[in-house]
Amino acid sequence: MKHPPPHGEKLVLTGDEFQALRDVKIGKPIDPEMTARLVTLQLAEQGQGGFSLTNAGELRLIHGK
């Protein structure tokens, strides 16, 4: 499993990771491994309302990266 880059380095998402962000945004289920990956990257989180994007995840979608 990949880990987040060291502080100050840019994180480049794979196509699968970006698609998973889009899926989470519209409420589509994603596999547990990708869920764990997005949480590790701090792009999504599990909250009381379910699995959702963090501010960083939302910004990634807005910027398309």
N, CA, C and O atoms as a CHARMM CRD file, in Angstrom:
* protein
*
  260
    1    1 MET  N      0.83400  -1.17600   0.00000 PROA 1      0.00000
    2    1 MET  CA     0.00000   0.00000   0.00000 PROA 1      0.00000
    3    1 MET  C      0.88300   1.24500   0.00000 PROA 1      0.00000
    4    1 MET  O      1.89600   1.29900   0.69800 PROA 1      0.00000
    5    2 LYS  N      0.49300   2.23700  -0.78200 PROA 2      0.00000
    6    2 LYS  CA     1.22500   3.49800  -0.82000 PROA 2      0.00000
    7    2 LYS  C      0.92800   4.29700   0.43500 PROA 2      0.00000
    8    2 LYS  O     -0.09800   4.10200   1.08800 PROA 2      0.00000
    9    3 HSD  N      1.83300   5.19200   0.75900 PROA 3      0.00000
   10    3 HSD  CA     1.65300   6.07600   1.89900 PROA 3      0.00000
   11    3 HSD  C      1.65700   7.51000   1.41200 PROA 3      0.00000
   12    3 HSD  O      2.15900   7.79000   0.32400 PROA 3      0.00000
   13    4 PRO  N      1.10300   8.42700   2.20200 PROA 4      0.00000
   14    4 PRO  CA     1.11800   9.83300   1.78600 PROA 4      0.00000
   15    4 PRO  C      2.55600  10.31200   1.59800 PROA 4      0.00000
   16    4 PRO  O      3.46600   9.81200   2.25800 PROA 4      0.00000
   17    5 PRO  N      2.76200  11.26500   0.71100 PROA 5      0.00000
   18    5 PRO  CA     4.12700  11.77100   0.50300 PROA 5      0.00000
   19    5 PRO  C      4.58900  12.57300   1.71500 PROA 5      0.00000
   20    5 PRO  O      3.76900  13.03500   2.50700 PROA 5      0.00000
   21    6 PRO  N      5.90400  12.73700   1.85700 PROA 6      0.00000
   22    6 PRO  CA     6.40900  13.56800   2.95500 PROA 6      0.00000
   23    6 PRO  C      5.84300  14.98000   2.86300 PROA 6      0.00000
   24    6 PRO  O      5.49100  15.44900   1.78100 PROA 6      0.00000
   25    7 HSD  N      5.76100  15.64700   4.00200 PROA 7      0.00000
   26    7 HSD  CA     5.21300  16.99700   4.06600 PROA 7      0.00000
   27    7 HSD  C      5.90600  17.90100   3.04700 PROA 7      0.00000
   28    7 HSD  O      7.13200  17.89700   2.93500 PROA 7      0.00000
   29    8 GLY  N      5.12400  18.66300   2.31800 PROA 8      0.00000
   30    8 GLY  CA     5.67000  19.59800   1.33900 PROA 8      0.00000
   31    8 GLY  C      5.73400  19.04400  -0.07100 PROA 8      0.00000
   32    8 GLY  O      5.93800  19.81000  -1.01300 PROA 8      0.00000
   33    9 GLU  N      5.56500  17.72300  -0.25200 PROA 9      0.00000
   34    9 GLU  CA     5.58100  17.14600  -1.59300 PROA 9      0.00000
   35    9 GLU  C      4.15500  17.00200  -2.09400 PROA 9      0.00000
   36    9 GLU  O      3.23000  16.76300  -1.31700 PROA 9      0.00000
   37   10 LYS  N      3.98800  17.14700  -3.39600 PROA 10     0.00000
   38   10 LYS  CA     2.65200  17.01900  -3.98600 PROA 10     0.00000
   39   10 LYS  C      2.29300  15.55100  -4.16300 PROA 10     0.00000
   40   10 LYS  O      3.13200  14.72500  -4.52100 PROA 10     0.00000
   41   11 LEU  N      1.03500  15.24900  -3.90500 PROA 11     0.00000
   42   11 LEU  CA     0.51700  13.90100  -4.05900 PROA 11     0.00000
   43   11 LEU  C     -0.13300  13.78700  -5.43000 PROA 11     0.00000
   44   11 LEU  O     -1.02500  14.56800  -5.76100 PROA 11     0.00000
   45   12 VAL  N      0.29800  12.83700  -6.21400 PROA 12     0.00000
   46   12 VAL  CA    -0.29500  12.58600  -7.52100 PROA 12     0.00000
   47   12 VAL  C     -1.22600  11.38200  -7.37100 PROA 12     0.00000
   48   12 VAL  O     -0.78900  10.29500  -6.99400 PROA 12     0.00000
   49   13 LEU  N     -2.51200  11.58600  -7.67000 PROA 13     0.00000
   50   13 LEU  CA    -3.47400  10.50300  -7.56700 PROA 13     0.00000
   51   13 LEU  C     -3.46900   9.65100  -8.82500 PROA 13     0.00000
   52   13 LEU  O     -3.25600  10.15300  -9.92900 PROA 13     0.00000
   53   14 THR  N     -3.70700   8.36000  -8.64800 PROA 14     0.00000
   54   14 THR  CA    -3.89500   7.48000  -9.80000 PROA 14     0.00000
   55   14 THR  C     -5.29200   7.73400 -10.35700 PROA 14     0.00000
   56   14 THR  O     -6.12200   8.36500  -9.70400 PROA 14     0.00000
   57   15 GLY  N     -5.54200   7.24800 -11.54500 PROA 15     0.00000
   58   15 GLY  CA    -6.87100   7.36100 -12.13600 PROA 15     0.00000
   59   15 GLY  C     -7.92400   6.68500 -11.28300 PROA 15     0.00000
   60   15 GLY  O     -9.03400   7.19600 -11.14000 PROA 15     0.00000
   61   16 ASP  N     -7.58500   5.54000 -10.71700 PROA 16     0.00000
   62   16 ASP  CA    -8.51900   4.80900  -9.84600 PROA 16     0.00000
   63   16 ASP  C     -8.83600   5.58900  -8.57700 PROA 16     0.00000
   64   16 ASP  O     -9.98000   5.60500  -8.12300 PROA 16     0.00000
   65   17 GLU  N     -7.82600   6.23300  -8.00800 PROA 17     0.00000
   66   17 GLU  CA    -8.04900   7.02200  -6.80200 PROA 17     0.00000
   67   17 GLU  C     -8.94600   8.22000  -7.08500 PROA 17     0.00000
   68   17 GLU  O     -9.84100   8.53100  -6.29900 PROA 17     0.00000
   69   18 PHE  N     -8.70500   8.89300  -8.21100 PROA 18     0.00000
   70   18 PHE  CA    -9.54100  10.03900  -8.56400 PROA 18     0.00000
   71   18 PHE  C    -10.97600   9.59300  -8.84000 PROA 18     0.00000
   72   18 PHE  O    -11.92600  10.25600  -8.42100 PROA 18     0.00000
   73   19 GLN  N    -11.13300   8.47700  -9.54000 PROA 19     0.00000
   74   19 GLN  CA   -12.48600   7.96400  -9.79600 PROA 19     0.00000
   75   19 GLN  C    -13.18600   7.61400  -8.48900 PROA 19     0.00000
   76   19 GLN  O    -14.39000   7.83400  -8.35500 PROA 19     0.00000
   77   20 ALA  N    -12.45000   7.07400  -7.53000 PROA 20     0.00000
   78   20 ALA  CA   -13.03900   6.75200  -6.23300 PROA 20     0.00000
   79   20 ALA  C    -13.53100   8.01900  -5.53100 PROA 20     0.00000
   80   20 ALA  O    -14.57900   7.99900  -4.88600 PROA 20     0.00000
   81   21 LEU  N    -12.78000   9.12400  -5.65200 PROA 21     0.00000
   82   21 LEU  CA   -13.24100  10.39400  -5.08400 PROA 21     0.00000
   83   21 LEU  C    -14.57400  10.79700  -5.70200 PROA 21     0.00000
   84   21 LEU  O    -15.49400  11.21800  -5.00000 PROA 21     0.00000
   85   22 ARG  N    -14.66600  10.66300  -7.02000 PROA 22     0.00000
   86   22 ARG  CA   -15.91000  11.00700  -7.70900 PROA 22     0.00000
   87   22 ARG  C    -17.04600  10.10300  -7.24200 PROA 22     0.00000
   88   22 ARG  O    -18.16600  10.56500  -7.02500 PROA 22     0.00000
   89   23 ASP  N    -16.75700   8.83000  -7.09100 PROA 23     0.00000
   90   23 ASP  CA   -17.77800   7.88100  -6.64000 PROA 23     0.00000
   91   23 ASP  C    -18.27700   8.21200  -5.22900 PROA 23     0.00000
   92   23 ASP  O    -19.47800   8.16600  -4.96100 PROA 23     0.00000
   93   24 VAL  N    -17.34800   8.54300  -4.33700 PROA 24     0.00000
   94   24 VAL  CA   -17.73500   8.90300  -2.97100 PROA 24     0.00000
   95   24 VAL  C    -18.61900  10.14900  -3.00000 PROA 24     0.00000
   96   24 VAL  O    -19.61500  10.22300  -2.28100 PROA 24     0.00000
   97   25 LYS  N    -18.25700  11.11700  -3.82200 PROA 25     0.00000
   98   25 LYS  CA   -19.01500  12.36500  -3.90000 PROA 25     0.00000
   99   25 LYS  C    -20.47900  12.12900  -4.27200 PROA 25     0.00000
  100   25 LYS  O    -21.36900  12.79600  -3.74400 PROA 25     0.00000
  101   26 ILE  N    -20.73000  11.18000  -5.18200 PROA 26     0.00000
  102   26 ILE  CA   -22.10400  10.93000  -5.62000 PROA 26     0.00000
  103   26 ILE  C    -22.76700   9.78900  -4.84600 PROA 26     0.00000
  104   26 ILE  O    -23.90000   9.40700  -5.14000 PROA 26     0.00000
  105   27 GLY  N    -22.04800   9.24700  -3.85000 PROA 27     0.00000
  106   27 GLY  CA   -22.64900   8.23000  -2.98900 PROA 27     0.00000
  107   27 GLY  C    -22.54300   6.80100  -3.48600 PROA 27     0.00000
  108   27 GLY  O    -23.20600   5.91100  -2.95300 PROA 27     0.00000
  109   28 LYS  N    -21.71300   6.56500  -4.51000 PROA 28     0.00000
  110   28 LYS  CA   -21.50600   5.19200  -4.97500 PROA 28     0.00000
  111   28 LYS  C    -20.55000   4.46700  -4.03200 PROA 28     0.00000
  112   28 LYS  O    -19.59200   5.06900  -3.54700 PROA 28     0.00000
  113   29 PRO  N    -20.79200   3.20500  -3.77000 PROA 29     0.00000
  114   29 PRO  CA   -19.88600   2.45400  -2.89600 PROA 29     0.00000
  115   29 PRO  C    -18.54400   2.19900  -3.58900 PROA 29     0.00000
  116   29 PRO  O    -18.48100   2.03500  -4.80800 PROA 29     0.00000
  117   30 ILE  N    -17.48800   2.16800  -2.80000 PROA 30     0.00000
  118   30 ILE  CA   -16.16000   1.81500  -3.31400 PROA 30     0.00000
  119   30 ILE  C    -15.63100   0.66500  -2.47300 PROA 30     0.00000
  120   30 ILE  O    -16.10900   0.42500  -1.36400 PROA 30     0.00000
  121   31 ASP  N    -14.64300  -0.04500  -3.00600 PROA 31     0.00000
  122   31 ASP  CA   -14.15100  -1.22100  -2.29600 PROA 31     0.00000
  123   31 ASP  C    -13.39800  -0.82000  -1.02100 PROA 31     0.00000
  124   31 ASP  O    -12.87800   0.29200  -0.93000 PROA 31     0.00000
  125   32 PRO  N    -13.34300  -1.71400  -0.05000 PROA 32     0.00000
  126   32 PRO  CA   -12.71300  -1.40600   1.24300 PROA 32     0.00000
  127   32 PRO  C    -11.24800  -0.97300   1.13500 PROA 32     0.00000
  128   32 PRO  O    -10.79700  -0.12000   1.90000 PROA 32     0.00000
  129   33 GLU  N    -10.50500  -1.55300   0.19100 PROA 33     0.00000
  130   33 GLU  CA    -9.10300  -1.15700   0.03300 PROA 33     0.00000
  131   33 GLU  C     -8.99200   0.29800  -0.40900 PROA 33     0.00000
  132   33 GLU  O     -8.13200   1.03300   0.07700 PROA 33     0.00000
  133   34 MET  N     -9.86100   0.71600  -1.33000 PROA 34     0.00000
  134   34 MET  CA    -9.82300   2.09700  -1.79400 PROA 34     0.00000
  135   34 MET  C    -10.32900   3.03700  -0.70300 PROA 34     0.00000
  136   34 MET  O     -9.83700   4.15800  -0.57400 PROA 34     0.00000
  137   35 THR  N    -11.30400   2.58900   0.08100 PROA 35     0.00000
  138   35 THR  CA   -11.77500   3.37900   1.21600 PROA 35     0.00000
  139   35 THR  C    -10.61600   3.65600   2.16000 PROA 35     0.00000
  140   35 THR  O    -10.40500   4.79500   2.57800 PROA 35     0.00000
  141   36 ALA  N     -9.86800   2.61500   2.49200 PROA 36     0.00000
  142   36 ALA  CA    -8.72000   2.76400   3.38400 PROA 36     0.00000
  143   36 ALA  C     -7.67000   3.68000   2.77300 PROA 36     0.00000
  144   36 ALA  O     -7.05300   4.48000   3.47600 PROA 36     0.00000
  145   37 ARG  N     -7.46900   3.56200   1.47200 PROA 37     0.00000
  146   37 ARG  CA    -6.47600   4.40700   0.78500 PROA 37     0.00000
  147   37 ARG  C     -6.86200   5.88500   0.87000 PROA 37     0.00000
  148   37 ARG  O     -6.01800   6.72700   1.17900 PROA 37     0.00000
  149   38 LEU  N     -8.12200   6.20400   0.60100 PROA 38     0.00000
  150   38 LEU  CA    -8.55600   7.59700   0.64800 PROA 38     0.00000
  151   38 LEU  C     -8.48100   8.16400   2.06500 PROA 38     0.00000
  152   38 LEU  O     -8.17500   9.34200   2.24800 PROA 38     0.00000
  153   39 VAL  N     -8.75800   7.33000   3.06100 PROA 39     0.00000
  154   39 VAL  CA    -8.62900   7.76900   4.45500 PROA 39     0.00000
  155   39 VAL  C     -7.16400   8.01700   4.78500 PROA 39     0.00000
  156   39 VAL  O     -6.83300   9.01900   5.41800 PROA 39     0.00000
  157   40 THR  N     -6.28900   7.12100   4.36600 PROA 40     0.00000
  158   40 THR  CA    -4.85600   7.28100   4.60500 PROA 40     0.00000
  159   40 THR  C     -4.33800   8.56900   3.97500 PROA 40     0.00000
  160   40 THR  O     -3.49600   9.25400   4.55600 PROA 40     0.00000
  161   41 LEU  N     -4.84100   8.89500   2.79400 PROA 41     0.00000
  162   41 LEU  CA    -4.42300  10.11300   2.09900 PROA 41     0.00000
  163   41 LEU  C     -5.12800  11.35900   2.63700 PROA 41     0.00000
  164   41 LEU  O     -4.85900  12.47400   2.19100 PROA 41     0.00000
  165   42 GLN  N     -6.02500  11.16100   3.59200 PROA 42     0.00000
  166   42 GLN  CA    -6.80200  12.23500   4.21200 PROA 42     0.00000
  167   42 GLN  C     -7.67900  12.96500   3.19700 PROA 42     0.00000
  168   42 GLN  O     -7.88900  14.17400   3.29100 PROA 42     0.00000
  169   43 LEU  N     -8.18700  12.20400   2.22300 PROA 43     0.00000
  170   43 LEU  CA    -9.08200  12.75400   1.21500 PROA 43     0.00000
  171   43 LEU  C    -10.53400  12.40500   1.50000 PROA 43     0.00000
  172   43 LEU  O    -11.44200  12.98400   0.90500 PROA 43     0.00000
  173   44 ALA  N    -10.75700  11.45500   2.41000 PROA 44     0.00000
  174   44 ALA  CA   -12.11100  11.04700   2.79500 PROA 44     0.00000
  175   44 ALA  C    -12.07300  10.59200   4.24900 PROA 44     0.00000
  176   44 ALA  O    -11.01600  10.29600   4.80500 PROA 44     0.00000
  177   45 GLU  N    -13.26200  10.54500   4.84600 PROA 45     0.00000
  178   45 GLU  CA   -13.34500  10.14800   6.25000 PROA 45     0.00000
  179   45 GLU  C    -14.68600   9.49100   6.52500 PROA 45     0.00000
  180   45 GLU  O    -15.67200   9.71100   5.82200 PROA 45     0.00000
  181   46 GLN  N    -14.68600   8.68500   7.56300 PROA 46     0.00000
  182   46 GLN  CA   -15.91800   8.04600   8.01600 PROA 46     0.00000
  183   46 GLN  C    -16.48300   8.90200   9.13300 PROA 46     0.00000
  184   46 GLN  O    -15.82100   9.11700  10.14800 PROA 46     0.00000
  185   47 GLY  N    -17.69900   9.39000   8.95400 PROA 47     0.00000
  186   47 GLY  CA   -18.34200  10.22300   9.96600 PROA 47     0.00000
  187   47 GLY  C    -19.67800   9.64100  10.35500 PROA 47     0.00000
  188   47 GLY  O    -20.03600   8.54100   9.93400 PROA 47     0.00000
  189   48 GLN  N    -20.41300  10.38200  11.15800 PROA 48     0.00000
  190   48 GLN  CA   -21.72300   9.91700  11.60000 PROA 48     0.00000
  191   48 GLN  C    -22.68100   9.74500  10.43400 PROA 48     0.00000
  192   48 GLN  O    -23.54600   8.86900  10.46200 PROA 48     0.00000
  193   49 GLY  N    -22.53200  10.57400   9.41200 PROA 49     0.00000
  194   49 GLY  CA   -23.42100  10.49900   8.25400 PROA 49     0.00000
  195   49 GLY  C    -22.96200   9.50900   7.20400 PROA 49     0.00000
  196   49 GLY  O    -23.59300   9.38500   6.15500 PROA 49     0.00000
  197   50 GLY  N    -21.86600   8.79700   7.46900 PROA 50     0.00000
  198   50 GLY  CA   -21.33300   7.84200   6.50300 PROA 50     0.00000
  199   50 GLY  C    -19.98100   8.28900   5.98000 PROA 50     0.00000
  200   50 GLY  O    -19.32900   9.15200   6.56900 PROA 50     0.00000
  201   51 PHE  N    -19.57100   7.70400   4.88500 PROA 51     0.00000
  202   51 PHE  CA   -18.26700   7.97900   4.29100 PROA 51     0.00000
  203   51 PHE  C    -18.38500   9.21800   3.41100 PROA 51     0.00000
  204   51 PHE  O    -19.26900   9.28200   2.55700 PROA 51     0.00000
  205   52 SER  N    -17.50600  10.20600   3.60600 PROA 52     0.00000
  206   52 SER  CA   -17.58300  11.44200   2.83600 PROA 52     0.00000
  207   52 SER  C    -16.19100  11.99700   2.57000 PROA 52     0.00000
  208   52 SER  O    -15.21100  11.57600   3.18500 PROA 52     0.00000
  209   53 LEU  N    -16.12000  12.94500   1.65000 PROA 53     0.00000
  210   53 LEU  CA   -14.85700  13.57500   1.31000 PROA 53     0.00000
  211   53 LEU  C    -14.48300  14.61500   2.36000 PROA 53     0.00000
  212   53 LEU  O    -15.34800  15.25900   2.95300 PROA 53     0.00000
  213   54 THR  N    -13.18500  14.76400   2.57900 PROA 54     0.00000
  214   54 THR  CA   -12.68300  15.84400   3.41500 PROA 54     0.00000
  215   54 THR  C    -12.59500  17.09400   2.55100 PROA 54     0.00000
  216   54 THR  O    -12.84900  17.03200   1.34800 PROA 54     0.00000
  217   55 ASN  N    -12.24200  18.21800   3.14200 PROA 55     0.00000
  218   55 ASN  CA   -12.04400  19.43800   2.36200 PROA 55     0.00000
  219   55 ASN  C    -10.98300  19.21900   1.29000 PROA 55     0.00000
  220   55 ASN  O    -11.13000  19.68900   0.16200 PROA 55     0.00000
  221   56 ALA  N     -9.91500  18.50500   1.63900 PROA 56     0.00000
  222   56 ALA  CA    -8.84900  18.22800   0.67600 PROA 56     0.00000
  223   56 ALA  C     -9.37400  17.38500  -0.49400 PROA 56     0.00000
  224   56 ALA  O     -8.99900  17.61600  -1.64300 PROA 56     0.00000
  225   57 GLY  N    -10.23200  16.41800  -0.20200 PROA 57     0.00000
  226   57 GLY  CA   -10.82400  15.59200  -1.25700 PROA 57     0.00000
  227   57 GLY  C    -11.72900  16.40700  -2.15800 PROA 57     0.00000
  228   57 GLY  O    -11.71300  16.23900  -3.37800 PROA 57     0.00000
  229   58 GLU  N    -12.52400  17.29500  -1.56000 PROA 58     0.00000
  230   58 GLU  CA   -13.39300  18.17900  -2.34800 PROA 58     0.00000
  231   58 GLU  C    -12.56600  19.07200  -3.27000 PROA 58     0.00000
  232   58 GLU  O    -12.91000  19.25900  -4.43700 PROA 58     0.00000
  233   59 LEU  N    -11.47300  19.62000  -2.73700 PROA 59     0.00000
  234   59 LEU  CA   -10.61800  20.48400  -3.55700 PROA 59     0.00000
  235   59 LEU  C     -9.99600  19.72800  -4.72200 PROA 59     0.00000
  236   59 LEU  O     -9.85800  20.27200  -5.81700 PROA 59     0.00000
  237   60 ARG  N     -9.62000  18.47300  -4.48800 PROA 60     0.00000
  238   60 ARG  CA    -9.06900  17.65700  -5.57600 PROA 60     0.00000
  239   60 ARG  C    -10.06200  17.52400  -6.71300 PROA 60     0.00000
  240   60 ARG  O     -9.69500  17.62200  -7.88400 PROA 60     0.00000
  241   61 LEU  N    -11.32700  17.29800  -6.36500 PROA 61     0.00000
  242   61 LEU  CA   -12.36400  17.17900  -7.39400 PROA 61     0.00000
  243   61 LEU  C    -12.57000  18.50000  -8.12400 PROA 61     0.00000
  244   61 LEU  O    -12.69200  18.52100  -9.34900 PROA 61     0.00000
  245   62 ILE  N    -12.60900  19.58600  -7.39000 PROA 62     0.00000
  246   62 ILE  CA   -12.81400  20.89400  -8.00100 PROA 62     0.00000
  247   62 ILE  C    -11.69800  21.19900  -9.00800 PROA 62     0.00000
  248   62 ILE  O    -11.95500  21.70300 -10.10200 PROA 62     0.00000
  249   63 HSD  N    -10.46200  20.88700  -8.62300 PROA 63     0.00000
  250   63 HSD  CA    -9.31500  21.18500  -9.47300 PROA 63     0.00000
  251   63 HSD  C     -9.04100  20.08700 -10.50500 PROA 63     0.00000
  252   63 HSD  O     -8.20600  20.26100 -11.39200 PROA 63     0.00000
  253   64 GLY  N     -9.73500  18.97600 -10.38900 PROA 64     0.00000
  254   64 GLY  CA    -9.56600  17.89800 -11.35900 PROA 64     0.00000
  255   64 GLY  C     -8.23500  17.20000 -11.30200 PROA 64     0.00000
  256   64 GLY  O     -7.74900  16.72400 -12.32800 PROA 64     0.00000
  257   65 LYS  N     -7.62000  17.12100 -10.11900 PROA 65     0.00000
  258   65 LYS  CA    -6.31200  16.49300  -9.97100 PROA 65     0.00000
  259   65 LYS  C     -6.34400  15.41400  -8.91400 PROA 65     0.00000
  260   65 LYS  O     -5.32500  14.77500  -8.65300 PROA 65     0.00000
